[in-house]
């Protein structure tokens, strides 16, 4: 088999679909602690990292890392800026809008939520917040649950994801997306700012830009991760992925748990390496997980309200483990319905599994290939 054929096979055989779904399920597990017990103090990863990270936060962070990688590939292969943005809108908005309508018409009444203002004002708020990819405003939802006043606490991250899409579009427009050194500098600067936010305890927001663009504190956390994925994509032919490197990255994160801002400083590097090692691992042949559909987005959209409804139905008597066991199959069923009823109808044929190979096929220059280190990571050998 030729080297080119081997590389193409490695690009096709990635585990992104598996990782996205696994991380979405990990969010269900993590949320089971505050939703069932009212606190995440006993969440395992929070304990192991001395309060620096939870399984849910880890999942969201890795979503942003992988999204940076995949969206950079999508931008590079898009025929135009309009085409790129259209694909992003079609992927995010239809399922979100349907979910928001279901939250308003079904979950909110079951949660005994109330609304302030006139009927027209409430409809206006729903339309505005849905356009902004945020929850609509309500009060008193799930008042008797251990975690009250929250119908769908997971969707906070989606607006940040979409702003990152717009950021990539801007980088593409001004020609910076192909300038690796510039993106690397932005990434390193963002890590420095993130560390400063944690070290200084800075808290900003509440004014116009904060309301429009989101919390500066959350941007300080999420932007380095998204840029880490973009940097990995741009430097992909220079990065060697192997078990030794993964072990070093894992050991780095374990060590980071003993320092107050260790994960903030080191996760954008070590966490990024680990997730792409798994994504392209030959020993983990899970590249066919998404052959029936991409259920990760629906899982993320529906897990939180399903858990809240279960807690309410059982009178708050569920343990976190019980809640996770009961909620997971129901959430996956909702995700399957979301995919087949809504999401897949807005995706172009042939792009339902997003992979780097399409960017490669658009330009066969050597820089467009994942490094041979990636394709030979199981042997530890590098092809020249």
FENPELIN-V861128 format. One record per pair of residues at least 4 apart in sequence whose ideal C-beta (glycine too) atoms are under 7 Angstrom apart, sorted by sequence separation. I is the first residue (numbers start at 1). J is the second residue. If there is no record, write none. Layout:
i->(I	I)
j->(J	J)
//
This chain:
i->(1	2	3	4	5	6	7	8	9	15	16	17	18	19	20	21	22	23	25	26	27	28	31	32	33	34	43	44	45	49	53	54	55	56	57	58	59	60	61	62	63	64	65	66	67	68	69	70	71	72	73	74	79	81	82	83	84	85	86	87	88	89	90	92	93	94	95	96	97	98	99	100	101	102	103	104	106	107	117	118	119	120	121	122	123	124	125	126	127	128	157	158	159	160	161	162	163	164	165	166	167	168	169	170	179	180	181	182	183	184	185	186	187	188	189	190	191	192	193	194	195	196	206	208	209	214	215	216	217	218	219	222	223	224	226	227	228	229	230	231	232	235	241	243	244	245	246	247	248	249	250	251	252	258	261	262	263	266	267	268	269	270	271	272	273	274	275	276	277	290	295	296	297	298	299	302	303	304	305	306	307	308	309	310	314	318	319	320	321	322	323	324	326	327	328	329	330	331	332	333	334	335	336	337	338	339	340	343	347	356	357	358	364	370	372	373	1	34	37	42	46	53	78	102	103	108	117	129	143	171	172	197	205	210	214	240	257	311	318	338	339	347	363	370	376	34	40	78	129	130	142	171	176	204	210	256	278	376	33	46	115	129	176	232	256	311	376	45	46	129	141	142	310	344	360	33	45	75	140	141	168	359	360	373	33	45	74	126	141	205	253	256	372	43	125	205	372	43	125	204	311	30	45	74	138	253	310	40	203	252	253	356	135	307	310	135	253	310	252	253	135	197	307	249	306	104	115	116	197	30	114	249	250	303	306	30	31	113	114	133	134	249	306	29	30	113	114	133	194	113	132	193	194	246	112	113	245	246	303	306	26	27	112	133	302	100	108	111	194	111	112	246	27	104	245	299	302	26	97	108	190	191	299	302	190	241	23	100	241	298	299	302	96	187	190	295	298	301	113	23	241	23	111	187	228	232	295	298	186	187	295	298	108	225	229	107	183	187	224	228	232	295	294	298	20	293	297	19	183	184	293	103	183	103	16	163	163	183	293	16	160	180	159	180	160	294	96	160	164	199	198	290	92	195	198	195	92	194	195	88	191	85	84	81	84	81	81	75	67	71	280	282	283	72	282	60	67	71	75	280	75	72	38	37	38	36	35	35	34	27	237	240	237	239	241	237	238	240	241	236	237	239	236	242	241	242	240	154	155	154	154	153	152	152	151	151	64	68	72	67	68	65	68	69	73	64	68	69	72	64	67	68	72	65	66	69	145	61	65	69	146	142	145	145	144	142	146	145	144	111	107	110	95	99	103	107	95	99	52	96	61	65	95	50	65	49	48	62	66	52	53	61	65	52	62	49	95	98	95	94	95	94	94	19	90	91	90	19	19	15	16	15	14	14	15	18	21	15	10	15	18	15	17	24	31	35	14	17	27	31	35	13	21	25	21	24	28	32	36	20	24	27	31	35	17	21	28	74	77	36	77	36	37	73	76	36	70	77	73	33	36	32	35	32	32	29	28	28	28	25	28	17	16	14	12	11	11	12	11	8	11	11	10	7	7	10	7	10	7	3	6	3)
j->(5	6	7	8	9	10	11	12	13	19	20	21	22	23	24	25	26	27	29	30	31	32	35	36	37	38	47	48	49	53	57	58	59	60	61	62	63	64	65	66	67	68	69	70	71	72	73	74	75	76	77	78	83	85	86	87	88	89	90	91	92	93	94	96	97	98	99	100	101	102	103	104	105	106	107	108	110	111	121	122	123	124	125	126	127	128	129	130	131	132	161	162	163	164	165	166	167	168	169	170	171	172	173	174	183	184	185	186	187	188	189	190	191	192	193	194	195	196	197	198	199	200	210	212	213	218	219	220	221	222	223	226	227	228	230	231	232	233	234	235	236	239	245	247	248	249	250	251	252	253	254	255	256	262	265	266	267	270	271	272	273	274	275	276	277	278	279	280	281	294	299	300	301	302	303	306	307	308	309	310	311	312	313	314	318	322	323	324	325	326	327	328	330	331	332	333	334	335	336	337	338	339	340	341	342	343	344	347	351	360	361	362	368	374	376	377	6	39	42	47	51	58	83	107	108	113	122	134	148	176	177	202	210	215	219	245	262	316	323	343	344	352	368	375	381	40	46	84	135	136	148	177	182	210	216	262	284	382	40	53	122	136	183	239	263	318	383	53	54	137	149	150	318	352	368	42	54	84	149	150	177	368	369	382	43	55	84	136	151	215	263	266	382	54	136	216	383	55	137	216	323	43	58	87	151	266	323	54	217	266	267	370	151	323	326	152	270	327	270	271	155	217	327	270	327	126	138	139	220	54	138	273	274	327	330	55	56	138	139	158	159	274	331	55	56	139	140	159	220	140	159	220	221	273	140	141	273	274	331	334	55	56	141	162	331	130	138	141	224	142	143	277	59	136	277	331	334	59	130	141	223	224	332	335	224	276	59	136	277	334	335	338	133	224	227	332	335	338	151	62	280	63	151	227	268	272	335	338	227	228	336	339	151	268	272	151	227	231	268	272	276	339	339	343	66	339	343	66	230	231	340	151	231	152	66	213	214	234	344	70	214	234	214	235	218	352	158	222	226	261	261	353	158	261	264	264	162	264	265	165	268	169	169	169	172	172	173	168	161	165	374	377	378	168	378	157	164	168	172	377	177	177	146	146	147	146	146	147	147	154	367	371	369	371	373	370	371	373	374	370	371	373	371	377	377	380	382	300	301	303	304	304	304	305	305	308	222	226	230	226	227	225	228	229	233	225	229	230	233	226	229	230	234	228	229	232	308	225	229	233	311	308	311	312	312	312	316	316	316	308	305	309	297	301	305	309	298	302	257	301	267	271	301	257	272	257	257	271	275	262	263	271	275	263	275	263	338	342	342	342	343	343	346	275	346	347	347	278	279	278	279	279	279	280	281	286	289	284	280	286	289	287	289	296	303	307	287	290	300	304	308	287	295	299	296	299	303	307	311	296	300	303	307	311	294	299	307	354	358	318	359	319	320	356	359	320	354	362	359	320	323	320	323	323	324	324	324	327	328	328	331	353	355	355	355	355	356	357	357	357	360	370	370	369	370	374	372	375	375	372	375	383)
//
